[in-house]
């Protein structure tokens, strides 16, 4: 069945893949972006209806949600999530949207030390009170973290001790998101933690990266103060730094660990493992090595 679907954040990690998958399956996709630029040209070429809008602006959201059956909502780790969620919920209700897939995070809970994770938990509750059916997805750390934190040195300097998680690629999350948007009824009211192929600690992640890159990658566990200095030097926002320091402790305490088969069960494919993800992105690592 062909559906009219809205992807908010369509130039982002999960949004871009989701848009592409939905178009491949014959759905009509409206892609909401902050601005029309070079990143949107590919979406337009694929057949998406690319529109400018801002989730902080209820008027633009009201326009974007007209005629939409279901939508995907994601918001970056930055200030403004509460307003964005309330605006999106209001616009969806006004326009008769029937289903929402909401990107949350594995650490979302009421009493977390992370401001961002707590806000995600509250955002889930806001959407639960909406008359629109909602499905929350809670991924563990993205595989893309292994790109975002790569400094080219061959060392993963991170404050995670020997904690474990199963890195999940944005493309695998997109398969789950697209499948739910295409057939949301069975997933209404559900919260899905999402994991990748294999649960590993960062020593094991470094070994898998070494195999894929055919050179040594080493995990160097560090303390939180050094991690904060690294983030500050990278120009990371205070909101993001507070979040990452808090969830680093969560990670050590096992909050990000776990495994399930939801990517295969809902998305229809086995998730990428670390070696496969790094191999796919080999050109990045070759380009940014010292």
LOKE-583711 format. One line per field, with one value per residue (C-alpha): residue number from 0; z, x, y. Coordinates in steps of 0.02 Angstrom, whole numbers. Layout:
! residues N
num <- NUM:...
Z <- Z:...
X <- X:...
Y <- Y:...
This chain:
! residues 290
num <- 0:1:2:3:4:5:6:7:8:9:10:11:12:13:14:15:16:17:18:19:20:21:22:23:24:25:26:27:28:29:30:31:32:33:34:35:36:37:38:39:40:41:42:43:44:45:46:47:48:49:50:51:52:53:54:55:56:57:58:59:60:61:62:63:64:65:66:67:68:69:70:71:72:73:74:75:76:77:78:79:80:81:82:83:84:85:86:87:88:89:90:91:92:93:94:95:96:97:98:99:100:101:102:103:104:105:106:107:108:109:110:111:112:113:114:115:116:117:118:119:120:121:122:123:124:125:126:127:128:129:130:131:132:133:134:135:136:137:138:139:140:141:142:143:144:145:146:147:148:149:150:151:152:153:154:155:156:157:158:159:160:161:162:163:164:165:166:167:168:169:170:171:172:173:174:175:176:177:178:179:180:181:182:183:184:185:186:187:188:189:190:191:192:193:194:195:196:197:198:199:200:201:202:203:204:205:206:207:208:209:210:211:212:213:214:215:216:217:218:219:220:221:222:223:224:225:226:227:228:229:230:231:232:233:234:235:236:237:238:239:240:241:242:243:244:245:246:247:248:249:250:251:252:253:254:255:256:257:258:259:260:261:262:263:264:265:266:267:268:269:270:271:272:273:274:275:276:277:278:279:280:281:282:283:284:285:286:287:288:289
Z <- 0:-52:89:107:232:312:365:484:481:309:286:449:482:498:403:240:237:288:147:20:79:78:-99:-157:-93:-190:-53:-75:40:99:168:295:303:387:222:40:1:-79:39:-22:-207:-196:-105:-240:-375:-290:-296:-124:-103:-11:93:207:385:566:706:819:706:726:566:455:540:514:328:318:401:288:195:286:345:461:503:573:705:759:847:877:1049:1070:1164:1109:1109:1218:1106:949:1016:1071:903:807:912:891:703:684:783:687:519:560:554:609:667:728:741:873:888:1072:1149:1252:1405:1410:1584:1718:1839:1723:1756:1571:1535:1355:1399:1529:1401:1280:1414:1443:1255:1247:1381:1287:1132:1233:1282:1101:1010:870:883:923:918:1012:956:1079:993:1084:1023:834:735:666:836:771:633:736:868:747:757:634:767:772:955:1027:1180:1268:1449:1437:1541:1493:1465:1317:1179:1007:888:769:600:551:394:499:608:449:394:557:543:362:400:543:439:300:421:588:667:737:818:896:1078:1074:1131:1039:1102:949:943:812:770:914:1089:1115:1231:1155:1161:1049:942:912:861:735:666:651:546:432:410:406:530:718:808:998:1132:1268:1416:1490:1633:1616:1639:1492:1388:1429:1371:1208:1179:1221:1097:964:995:1067:1144:1334:1318:1221:1338:1491:1403:1349:1520:1603:1480:1491:1671:1612:1486:1619:1719:1576:1519:1337:1338:1274:1117:1022:846:809:661:574:636:588:462:371:369:485:556:506:624:665:537:401:448:450:285:207:267:230:122:271:382:244:216:400:461:524
X <- 0:70:75:105:246:346:528:585:773:787:969:1021:1098:938:825:920:923:740:689:784:708:531:551:623:465:352:292:267:391:396:568:573:742:803:871:883:1067:1183:1130:950:990:1005:838:754:835:768:592:565:460:589:518:600:538:586:519:530:401:226:168:294:259:73:106:226:105:-44:-99:26:-19:131:294:468:528:707:795:982:1062:1039:925:744:681:529:463:500:407:256:248:261:128:9:34:12:-151:-220:-188:-248:-79:-109:63:229:397:497:686:732:887:933:975:808:734:659:805:955:1095:1096:986:964:918:792:716:698:605:489:465:410:279:216:191:110:-27:-57:-205:-84:-14:171:315:475:642:787:951:1113:1267:1269:1408:1436:1511:1666:1675:1625:1759:1897:2048:2158:2284:2226:2180:2004:2026:1859:1796:1699:1810:1762:1576:1490:1365:1316:1350:1204:1221:1102:1058:996:892:818:758:661:593:539:454:354:302:243:137:122:-28:65:193:77:117:278:452:593:773:883:1052:1178:1249:1367:1392:1574:1682:1795:1948:1852:1785:1965:2012:1869:1920:2100:2044:1939:2073:2221:2316:2319:2178:2196:2070:2140:2021:2025:1943:1799:1903:2015:1861:1786:1945:1940:1759:1793:1938:1820:1700:1563:1416:1399:1231:1311:1461:1349:1254:1409:1491:1332:1302:1484:1445:1285:1387:1507:1354:1282:1141:1196:1221:1099:1049:890:835:722:825:802:625:557:683:707:897:1037:1121:1296:1435:1580:1697:1565:1526:1709:1739:1594:1672:1853:1878:1841:1968:2100:2071:2081:2233:2397
Y <- 0:168:295:482:498:637:621:757:779:701:753:673:502:403:521:511:322:314:431:328:163:230:297:131:47:165:280:466:553:732:772:913:1003:1161:1229:1183:1152:1027:888:897:881:692:678:779:673:516:586:661:817:922:1064:1190:1201:1212:1103:1256:1340:1269:1354:1267:1100:1123:1146:999:877:912:757:646:470:446:532:503:626:647:790:813:820:1006:1123:1138:959:996:1136:1035:883:984:1074:913:827:974:985:797:799:948:865:690:605:427:370:438:349:441:431:423:344:192:297:390:378:488:496:498:623:671:821:766:587:646:764:618:522:670:690:508:543:697:590:451:575:623:544:496:319:323:202:248:180:179:137:105:201:219:136:312:354:263:394:545:514:459:575:481:425:245:263:263:374:351:344:181:65:-113:-80:-160:-121:-182:-35:-6:78:218:121:-26:88:163:-9:-24:153:130:-36:40:191:77:-27:63:-24:-178:-63:67:101:1:51:-38:-43:-66:-152:-201:-371:-412:-342:-292:-190:-59:-171:-292:-150:-92:-270:-275:-106:-166:-314:-204:-71:-191:-85:-67:20:29:68:182:200:375:469:589:748:703:660:829:915:818:869:1051:1057:988:1133:1022:1115:1120:1029:887:878:864:724:628:636:573:431:379:331:247:150:88:34:-70:45:31:-157:-288:-380:-423:-471:-322:-258:-425:-454:-282:-217:-382:-390:-441:-286:-236:-287:-171:-246:-229:-49:3:-87:8:171:124:278:391:305:305:490:538:444:514
